[in-house]
Amino acid sequence: MQKYNWNYPTTMWVGQNRIKDLGNACKNLNIKKPLLVTDQGLARSEIILSALNDLNDEGISVQLYSNVVGNPTGTNVNEGVDHYKKNNCDGVIAFGGGSGLDVGKAIAFMSGQNLPLWDFEDVGDNWTRANSAKIAPIIAVPTTAGTGSETGRASVILNEESRCKNEYAYSSKYGIYSFSKRLRGNSLIKSSCKCSK
């Protein structure tokens, strides 16, 4: 498969083994110490272990947060933000299906916010409360085909108190850099950096 890039509006890097370009994506976004966000099952998989090895070999000091659950929760996001801050991370690599990607995007978003996640529910103009200058750059690596979460600027997170799933959409200045394992061993990298108008 030939390698190529395209935008809609997230930049897509497409081609066989593009996952090997993960370090280049970090460098393009000036990420030197990313937090890799995934679930416990994927954290033990060959694709994650290989990505962690490759990043370390390229001098990128990656941290791992793997407590993501299906139907991700506010607790997942808060724990991830704590891990991000405690380890002085400067970007996020969200790896997995919709849950891993949604939590990763929410961590990147919340890492620089002062209000609780629930204040940013996608209702009315709540998104204007966000400090868009403090949103961390993110790389998304989808391992499934279906949710499309790797291309969007929103997350669906379960509020454990209300037992409601809410969508959180972020400022239009927020963007994604993303990679994905495709069928037949091909990889898709969907990427956009923290954008400004």
Protein Blocks (a to p, Z undefined) as FASTA:
>chain_A
ZZdddddfbccdedehklmmmmmmmmmnopabdcddddfklmmpmklmmmmmmmmmnopa
cdddfkbcehiafklmmmmmmmmmmnopabdcdeddfklmmmmmmmmmmmmccbdfklmc
cehjllmmpcfklpccdddddfbdhklmmmmccdcdddfklopacdddddfkbccddddd
dehhiacddddddddZZ
